[in-house]
Amino acid sequence: MVINFGNSDRAIDPEFKPLQFYLVGTREEVHATINQLHVLRFSDRIRWGVPVPVPGSDWQYVSIMQRDRASQLD
């Protein structure tokens, strides 16, 4: 997979489904990574779901974000 924040040099196929991204870790790690991805202009913080506990784990949390392949912050 290639993440490119510049201008696209090819058309995006409208048949593609949005990509889903999952962050799994401690609550603090998940929040820190969401903040880092925002600084890198990969995704806005508000696009991520609230971190929720992973069933069966006493320390893992998961947050999910969905975005189109061509999305980027303006």
GUFIMAR-711323 format. One record per atom (N, C-alpha, C, CB): x, y, z. Coordinates in nm, 4 decimals. Glycine has a CB too. Example, Ala and Ser with C-alpha at 12.3 -4.5 7.8 and 13.67 -1.06 7.14 Angstrom:
BEGIN
<node x="1.3190" y="-0.5690" z="0.7800"/>
<node x="1.2300" y="-0.4500" z="0.7800"/>
<node x="1.3200" y="-0.3300" z="0.7800"/>
<node x="1.1308" y="-0.4473" z="0.9046"/>
<node x="1.2850" y="-0.2250" z="0.7080"/>
<node x="1.3670" y="-0.1060" z="0.7140"/>
<node x="1.2900" y="0.0030" z="0.7870"/>
<node x="1.4084" y="-0.0598" z="0.5725"/>
This chain:
BEGIN
<node x="0.0847" y="-0.1175" z="0.0000"/>
<node x="0.0000" y="0.0000" z="0.0000"/>
<node x="0.0887" y="0.1232" z="0.0000"/>
<node x="-0.0961" y="0.0002" z="0.1215"/>
<node x="0.0509" y="0.2221" z="-0.0763"/>
<node x="0.1236" y="0.3479" z="-0.0843"/>
<node x="0.0333" y="0.4595" z="-0.0344"/>
<node x="0.1719" y="0.3759" z="-0.2293"/>
<node x="0.0851" y="0.5422" z="0.0547"/>
<node x="0.0120" y="0.6593" z="0.1022"/>
<node x="0.0768" y="0.7796" z="0.0376"/>
<node x="0.0128" y="0.6704" z="0.2594"/>
<node x="0.0007" y="0.8505" z="-0.0443"/>
<node x="0.0518" y="0.9650" z="-0.1172"/>
<node x="-0.0357" y="1.0849" z="-0.0862"/>
<node x="0.0563" y="0.9372" z="-0.2695"/>
<node x="0.0242" y="1.1910" z="-0.0349"/>
<node x="-0.0514" y="1.3095" z="0.0015"/>
<node x="-0.0443" y="1.4179" z="-0.1062"/>
<node x="-0.0009" y="1.3642" z="0.1331"/>
<node x="0.0233" y="1.3885" z="-0.2160"/>
<node x="0.0343" y="1.4844" z="-0.3246"/>
<node x="-0.0806" y="1.4680" z="-0.4222"/>
<node x="0.1676" y="1.4688" z="-0.3966"/>
<node x="-0.0682" y="1.5320" z="-0.5360"/>
<node x="-0.1708" y="1.5195" z="-0.6395"/>
<node x="-0.1684" y="1.3798" z="-0.6981"/>
<node x="-0.1503" y="1.6245" z="-0.7502"/>
<node x="-0.2856" y="1.3271" z="-0.7221"/>
<node x="-0.2956" y="1.1930" z="-0.7790"/>
<node x="-0.2641" y="1.1989" z="-0.9277"/>
<node x="-0.4366" y="1.1328" z="-0.7553"/>
<node x="-0.1915" y="1.0993" z="-0.9774"/>
<node x="-0.1585" y="1.0969" z="-1.1195"/>
<node x="-0.2466" y="0.9996" z="-1.1968"/>
<node x="-0.0128" y="1.0604" z="-1.1385"/>
<node x="-0.3476" y="0.9447" z="-1.1297"/>
<node x="-0.4394" y="0.8558" z="-1.1989"/>
<node x="-0.5787" y="0.8721" z="-1.1399"/>
<node x="-0.3923" y="0.7087" z="-1.1892"/>
<node x="-0.6782" y="0.8385" z="-1.2184"/>
<node x="-0.8170" y="0.8502" z="-1.1740"/>
<node x="-0.8471" y="0.7413" z="-1.0709"/>
<node x="-0.9148" y="0.8402" z="-1.2947"/>
<node x="-0.9312" y="0.7740" z="-0.9747"/>
<node x="-0.9741" y="0.6779" z="-0.8743"/>
<node x="-1.0992" y="0.6082" z="-0.9258"/>
<node x="-1.0004" y="0.7471" z="-0.7366"/>
<node x="-1.0965" y="0.4773" z="-0.9268"/>
<node x="-1.2094" y="0.3978" z="-0.9740"/>
<node x="-1.3266" y="0.4144" z="-0.8776"/>
<node x="-1.1701" y="0.2481" z="-0.9878"/>
<node x="-1.4440" y="0.4594" z="-0.9253"/>
<node x="-1.5593" y="0.4793" z="-0.8362"/>
<node x="-1.6115" y="0.3489" z="-0.7767"/>
<node x="-1.6711" y="0.5483" z="-0.9114"/>
<node x="-1.5679" y="0.2348" z="-0.8273"/>
<node x="-1.6109" y="0.1051" z="-0.7748"/>
<node x="-1.5400" y="0.0691" z="-0.6444"/>
<node x="-1.5862" y="-0.0034" z="-0.8781"/>
<node x="-1.4280" y="0.1355" z="-0.6133"/>
<node x="-1.3550" y="0.1043" z="-0.4912"/>
<node x="-1.4385" y="0.1388" z="-0.3686"/>
<node x="-1.2216" y="0.1795" z="-0.4875"/>
<node x="-1.4334" y="0.0540" z="-0.2726"/>
<node x="-1.4997" y="0.0783" z="-0.1443"/>
<node x="-1.4039" y="0.1565" z="-0.0549"/>
<node x="-1.5434" y="-0.0565" z="-0.0760"/>
<node x="-1.4580" y="0.2286" z="0.0436"/>
<node x="-1.3711" y="0.3031" z="0.1348"/>
<node x="-1.2780" y="0.2091" z="0.2112"/>
<node x="-1.4551" y="0.3855" z="0.2333"/>
<node x="-1.1622" y="0.2608" z="0.2488"/>
<node x="-1.0680" y="0.1860" z="0.3309"/>
<node x="-1.1059" y="0.2007" z="0.4777"/>
<node x="-0.9230" y="0.2342" z="0.3067"/>
<node x="-1.0831" y="0.0969" z="0.5553"/>
<node x="-1.1064" y="0.1026" z="0.6991"/>
<node x="-0.9727" y="0.0841" z="0.7692"/>
<node x="-1.2098" y="-0.0059" z="0.7448"/>
<node x="-0.9490" y="0.1671" z="0.8696"/>
<node x="-0.8258" y="0.1638" z="0.9469"/>
<node x="-0.8604" y="0.1352" z="1.0921"/>
<node x="-0.7472" y="0.2974" z="0.9335"/>
<node x="-0.7843" y="0.0458" z="1.1526"/>
<node x="-0.8050" y="0.0066" z="1.2912"/>
<node x="-0.6787" y="0.0368" z="1.3706"/>
<node x="-0.8425" y="-0.1436" z="1.3017"/>
<node x="-0.6951" y="0.0982" z="1.4852"/>
<node x="-0.5847" y="0.1181" z="1.5786"/>
<node x="-0.6142" y="0.0344" z="1.7016"/>
<node x="-0.5658" y="0.2698" z="1.6156"/>
<node x="-0.5187" y="-0.0474" z="1.7425"/>
<node x="-0.5351" y="-0.1314" z="1.8605"/>
<node x="-0.4146" y="-0.1095" z="1.9509"/>
<node x="-0.5502" y="-0.2824" z="1.8219"/>
<node x="-0.4403" y="-0.0837" z="2.0763"/>
<node x="-0.3336" y="-0.0638" z="2.1741"/>
<node x="-0.3937" y="-0.0127" z="2.3031"/>
<node x="-0.2263" y="0.0345" z="2.1211"/>
<node x="-0.3093" y="0.0402" z="2.3894"/>
<node x="-0.3626" y="0.1016" z="2.5107"/>
<node x="-0.4415" y="0.2263" z="2.4698"/>
<node x="-0.2474" y="0.1376" z="2.6123"/>
<node x="-0.5256" y="0.2726" z="2.5584"/>
<node x="-0.6046" y="0.3927" z="2.5276"/>
<node x="-0.5124" y="0.5100" z="2.4954"/>
<node x="-0.6980" y="0.4288" z="2.6461"/>
<node x="-0.4046" y="0.5237" z="2.5706"/>
<node x="-0.3107" y="0.6336" z="2.5489"/>
<node x="-0.2407" y="0.6214" z="2.4133"/>
<node x="-0.2067" y="0.6373" z="2.6614"/>
<node x="-0.2005" y="0.4993" z="2.3765"/>
<node x="-0.1354" y="0.4784" z="2.2463"/>
<node x="-0.2298" y="0.5098" z="2.1312"/>
<node x="-0.0852" y="0.3343" z="2.2342"/>
<node x="-0.3546" y="0.4688" z="2.1437"/>
<node x="-0.4531" y="0.4949" z="2.0381"/>
<node x="-0.4739" y="0.6453" z="2.0219"/>
<node x="-0.5880" y="0.4248" z="2.0701"/>
<node x="-0.4930" y="0.7168" z="2.1332"/>
<node x="-0.5104" y="0.8629" z="2.1258"/>
<node x="-0.3860" y="0.9302" z="2.0674"/>
<node x="-0.5407" y="0.9209" z="2.2662"/>
<node x="-0.2669" y="0.8873" z="2.1087"/>
<node x="-0.1436" y="0.9478" z="2.0589"/>
<node x="-0.1284" y="0.9244" z="1.9085"/>
<node x="-0.0220" y="0.8912" z="2.1340"/>
<node x="-0.1635" y="0.8056" z="1.8615"/>
<node x="-0.1517" y="0.7758" z="1.7184"/>
<node x="-0.2519" y="0.8554" z="1.6377"/>
<node x="-0.1712" y="0.6268" z="1.6928"/>
<node x="-0.3736" y="0.8704" z="1.6879"/>
<node x="-0.4732" y="0.9541" z="1.6193"/>
<node x="-0.4196" y="1.0968" z="1.6065"/>
<node x="-0.6095" y="0.9533" z="1.6962"/>
<node x="-0.3594" y="1.1490" z="1.7119"/>
<node x="-0.3018" y="1.2841" z="1.7068"/>
<node x="-0.1868" y="1.2920" z="1.6061"/>
<node x="-0.2522" y="1.3262" z="1.8462"/>
<node x="-0.1017" y="1.1896" z="1.6013"/>
<node x="0.0096" y="1.1890" z="1.5065"/>
<node x="-0.0416" y="1.1840" z="1.3622"/>
<node x="0.1026" y="1.0695" z="1.5342"/>
<node x="-0.1429" y="1.1031" z="1.3363"/>
<node x="-0.1986" y="1.0942" z="1.2007"/>
<node x="-0.2646" y="1.2252" z="1.1591"/>
<node x="-0.3002" y="0.9798" z="1.1922"/>
<node x="-0.3185" y="1.2977" z="1.2562"/>
<node x="-0.3749" y="1.4298" z="1.2256"/>
<node x="-0.2642" y="1.5280" z="1.1877"/>
<node x="-0.4550" y="1.4839" z="1.3462"/>
<node x="-0.1550" y="1.5284" z="1.2627"/>
<node x="-0.0421" y="1.6174" z="1.2337"/>
<node x="0.0159" y="1.5868" z="1.0954"/>
<node x="0.0675" y="1.6034" z="1.3423"/>
<node x="0.0188" y="1.4589" z="1.0583"/>
<node x="0.0691" y="1.4179" z="0.9269"/>
<node x="-0.0316" y="1.4413" z="0.8138"/>
<node x="0.1072" y="1.2716" z="0.9306"/>
<node x="-0.1491" y="1.4955" z="0.8491"/>
<node x="-0.2570" y="1.5244" z="0.7541"/>
<node x="-0.3107" y="1.3973" z="0.6871"/>
<node x="-0.2076" y="1.6219" z="0.6474"/>
<node x="-0.3028" y="1.2861" z="0.7587"/>
<node x="-0.3573" y="1.1600" z="0.7093"/>
<node x="-0.5071" y="1.1523" z="0.7352"/>
<node x="-0.2860" y="1.0411" z="0.7748"/>
<node x="-0.5483" y="1.1991" z="0.8529"/>
<node x="-0.6910" y="1.1974" z="0.8867"/>
<node x="-0.7190" y="1.2975" z="0.9972"/>
<node x="-0.7360" y="1.0560" z="0.9297"/>
<node x="-0.8391" y="1.3516" z="0.9954"/>
<node x="-0.8803" y="1.4432" z="1.1007"/>
<node x="-0.9175" y="1.3622" z="1.2243"/>
<node x="-0.9991" y="1.5321" z="1.0544"/>
<node x="-0.8929" y="1.4173" z="1.3403"/>
<node x="-0.9219" y="1.3455" z="1.4657"/>
<node x="-1.0683" y="1.3042" z="1.4759"/>
<node x="-0.8852" y="1.4323" z="1.5858"/>
<node x="-1.1566" y="1.3892" z="1.4293"/>
<node x="-1.3001" y="1.3646" z="1.4444"/>
<node x="-1.3489" y="1.2451" z="1.3623"/>
<node x="-1.3777" y="1.4882" z="1.4045"/>
<node x="-1.2716" y="1.2010" z="1.2638"/>
<node x="-1.3111" y="1.0870" z="1.1805"/>
<node x="-1.2961" y="0.9532" z="1.2526"/>
<node x="-1.2288" y="1.0853" z="1.0535"/>
<node x="-1.2161" y="0.9496" z="1.3598"/>
<node x="-1.1921" y="0.8259" z="1.4344"/>
<node x="-1.3024" y="0.8026" z="1.5358"/>
<node x="-1.0558" y="0.8304" z="1.5048"/>
<node x="-1.3376" y="0.6773" z="1.5541"/>
<node x="-1.4342" y="0.6413" z="1.6575"/>
<node x="-1.3710" y="0.6526" z="1.7954"/>
<node x="-1.4874" y="0.4990" z="1.6347"/>
<node x="-1.4557" y="0.6646" z="1.8950"/>
<node x="-1.4087" y="0.6682" z="2.0334"/>
<node x="-1.3447" y="0.5325" z="2.0649"/>
<node x="-1.5267" y="0.7007" z="2.1334"/>
<node x="-1.2238" y="0.5313" z="2.1214"/>
<node x="-1.1613" y="0.4027" z="2.1552"/>
<node x="-1.2492" y="0.3238" z="2.2530"/>
<node x="-1.0206" y="0.4254" z="2.2162"/>
<node x="-1.2727" y="0.1984" z="2.2189"/>
<node x="-1.3550" y="0.1117" z="2.3037"/>
<node x="-1.2711" y="-0.0086" z="2.3467"/>
<node x="-1.4850" y="0.0653" z="2.2286"/>
<node x="-1.2997" y="-0.0621" z="2.4665"/>
<node x="-1.2237" y="-0.1780" z="2.5142"/>
<node x="-1.2438" y="-0.2994" z="2.4236"/>
<node x="-1.2646" y="-0.2128" z="2.6577"/>
<node x="-1.1375" y="-0.3769" z="2.4050"/>
<node x="-1.1450" y="-0.5020" z="2.3294"/>
<node x="-1.1964" y="-0.6093" z="2.4252"/>
<node x="-1.0043" y="-0.5419" z="2.2674"/>
<node x="-1.3045" y="-0.6783" z="2.3883"/>
<node x="-1.3564" y="-0.7834" z="2.4775"/>
<node x="-1.2496" y="-0.8883" z="2.5076"/>
<node x="-1.4797" y="-0.8510" z="2.4147"/>
<node x="-1.2405" y="-0.9280" z="2.6333"/>
<node x="-1.1446" y="-1.0289" z="2.6747"/>
<node x="-1.0068" y="-0.9746" z="2.7082"/>
<node x="-1.1317" y="-1.1301" z="2.5689"/>
<node x="-0.9871" y="-0.8441" z="2.6924"/>
<node x="-0.8578" y="-0.7832" z="2.7245"/>
<node x="-0.8786" y="-0.6791" z="2.8336"/>
<node x="-0.7923" y="-0.7189" z="2.5980"/>
<node x="-0.7837" y="-0.6703" z="2.9244"/>
<node x="-0.7962" y="-0.5691" z="3.0300"/>
<node x="-0.7152" y="-0.4432" z="3.0003"/>
<node x="-0.7521" y="-0.6274" z="3.1630"/>
<node x="-0.6521" y="-0.4364" z="2.8798"/>
<node x="-0.5725" y="-0.3172" z="2.8483"/>
<node x="-0.5861" y="-0.2695" z="2.7042"/>
<node x="-0.4287" y="-0.3446" z="2.8766"/>
<node x="-0.6382" y="-0.3524" z="2.6141"/>
<node x="-0.6452" y="-0.3135" z="2.4728"/>
<node x="-0.7734" y="-0.2364" z="2.4409"/>
<node x="-0.6362" y="-0.4375" z="2.3840"/>
<node x="-0.7538" y="-0.1341" z="2.3549"/>
<node x="-0.8652" y="-0.0544" z="2.3038"/>
<node x="-0.8538" y="-0.0511" z="2.1522"/>
<node x="-0.8652" y="0.0909" z="2.3641"/>
<node x="-0.9670" y="-0.0314" z="2.0857"/>
<node x="-0.9678" y="-0.0233" z="1.9401"/>
<node x="-1.0453" y="0.1017" z="1.8980"/>
<node x="-1.0304" y="-0.1519" z="1.8770"/>
<node x="-0.9967" y="0.1666" z="1.7932"/>
<node x="-1.0648" y="0.2795" z="1.7312"/>
<node x="-1.0630" y="0.2554" z="1.5806"/>
<node x="-0.9966" y="0.4171" z="1.7690"/>
<node x="-1.1722" y="0.2898" z="1.5150"/>
<node x="-1.1874" y="0.2627" z="1.3722"/>
<node x="-1.2121" y="0.3932" z="1.2977"/>
<node x="-1.3032" y="0.1627" z="1.3468"/>
<node x="-1.1519" y="0.4019" z="1.1774"/>
<node x="-1.1751" y="0.5162" z="1.0898"/>
<node x="-1.1941" y="0.4637" z="0.9488"/>
<node x="-1.0573" y="0.6190" z="1.0966"/>
<node x="-1.2871" y="0.5241" z="0.8781"/>
<node x="-1.3127" y="0.4871" z="0.7389"/>
<node x="-1.2937" y="0.6104" z="0.6529"/>
<node x="-1.4562" y="0.4276" z="0.7206"/>
<node x="-1.2270" y="0.5936" z="0.5388"/>
<node x="-1.2096" y="0.7074" z="0.4484"/>
<node x="-1.1962" y="0.6585" z="0.3057"/>
<node x="-1.0865" y="0.7910" z="0.4881"/>
<node x="-1.2294" y="0.7461" z="0.2139"/>
<node x="-1.2127" y="0.7159" z="0.0727"/>
<node x="-1.0648" y="0.7123" z="0.0405"/>
<node x="-1.2860" y="0.8193" z="-0.0160"/>
<node x="-1.0294" y="0.6407" z="-0.0626"/>
<node x="-0.8893" y="0.6281" z="-0.1009"/>
<node x="-0.8274" y="0.7635" z="-0.1382"/>
<node x="-0.8762" y="0.5312" z="-0.2175"/>
<node x="-0.9073" y="0.8543" z="-0.1900"/>
<node x="-0.8534" y="0.9833" z="-0.2360"/>
<node x="-0.8660" y="1.0930" z="-0.1308"/>
<node x="-0.9245" y="1.0270" z="-0.3629"/>
<node x="-0.9203" y="1.0619" z="-0.0128"/>
<node x="-0.9429" y="1.1653" z="0.0899"/>
<node x="-0.8130" y="1.2153" z="0.1483"/>
<node x="-1.0313" y="1.1116" z="0.2015"/>
<node x="-0.8126" y="1.3434" z="0.1778"/>
<node x="-0.7049" y="1.4045" z="0.2538"/>
<node x="-0.7581" y="1.5332" z="0.3114"/>
<node x="-0.5785" y="1.4292" z="0.1662"/>
<node x="-0.6928" y="1.5862" z="0.4127"/>
<node x="-0.7358" y="1.7120" z="0.4716"/>
<node x="-0.7076" y="1.8256" z="0.3760"/>
<node x="-0.6663" y="1.7363" z="0.6058"/>
<node x="-0.7954" y="1.9218" z="0.3730"/>
<node x="-0.7744" y="2.0399" z="0.2880"/>
<node x="-0.6995" y="2.1470" z="0.3611"/>
<node x="-0.9063" y="2.0951" z="0.2386"/>
